[in-house]
Each structure stands twice: as structure tokens, then as C-alpha cells.
Amino acid sequence: MSPQPQVSQLLPSVLQHVVEGQRVTVLDVGPALPETVAFFSAVPCTLHIADLFSALPLTPEDDGPSYIEQFRKLLPLPAATRFDICLFWDLFNYLPVAAASALLEVLHPHLHADTRGHAFGVHKRGTPEDSRIHGILNADTLTLRSRRQLLPGYAPMPQAQLQTVLADFRFERSVLLADSRLEFLLGMRQEKREKRT
């Protein structure tokens, strides 16, 4: 099925440095979609794609390696890597709180004062799963593709809890979408900015 375009109010802010022609380093935690790869191939960019959705569900910590160890294996990042943009998509809807916290701990050394993030959450915890894969068509348009099957572990956090878990980020803006999902623009928290500068 061909991807369906969806205009985003927040994507232009996430991609501000891209639009301005600055070189950026991007983390995309979803699959390598052709339109996303094509978009970033046309601009000065280093694109890291790590399809964390394909690793779901993660092994619970009491049954194997810690969540931190699992994410370090899934994200073998060079120490010097610093991300300007993190595309989390709706990954946090599928991670237990401990796993989401572990992901942020693994990413922490790779964030800087001007890192921007993009994510989707839900307005109400009972919102049905959105079984679509997200990509980027252009600076203000996302693409949506249907997943072949539902993902395991769907248990979205309320926005307030998600804000607590994503301790490095502040929620700069959120937009309520028509299907009771929320789109988030994330920036670094002021206290984190001061520590990193």
C-alpha cells in the first residue's frame, strides 16, 4: 500500500536546522522507509536508523539482560555521536516505563543543548492502537503506512507520566490529532541545557 501523506504542524520546527541548510545528525528509531531516506539524502545529514520496533517486545529485565544492556546492543553508537534530531515516532506507546527510562539513559550522552525530538502519544490511555508506520515526505509532511500486524506491548503512558520518563526533554508543543493521538515537539530541558553547554 502506498504511503498516505499527513501535514504536520510540528515537523517544520523539528526540522528547522535542516530547512536552514545546516548539517544535522539524525536518529530514526523506525524502519528505513524510502521516503525518509530520500528526504535526508537530499540535505547535509548523517542519518542513523535503528528499527527499535522490530525488537519488540523487549525481554523483561528479570528474564535476561537489563533494558540498558538491550538498548546499548540495539544502538551501538560511537561515543562522539551527538544527535540534533531524534525521531521517536510512537515507540513510547510500546515500552514499559523502565524500558523507556533505559532508552533515555542510553541516549543521554548523545544529546546536546539544541537536540530536538518528535514523538506521538495518546490523549487518553484507552485510545486504540494506531497501527501505522511513520515517515517523512518533506519538511512539513509525514507519511503513514499500515503495519502488516499489530505490535506487541501496546500500553501507552499518559502525557504527564511520559513527560516524567523523558527527563532530558521538555514538551515544547503538543497537537491533538483527530484520532485522539498527540504529536509532540521535544526540546532539551533548561537544566540539561545548562549542564551540557
Disulfide bonds with the S-S distance in Angstrom:
none
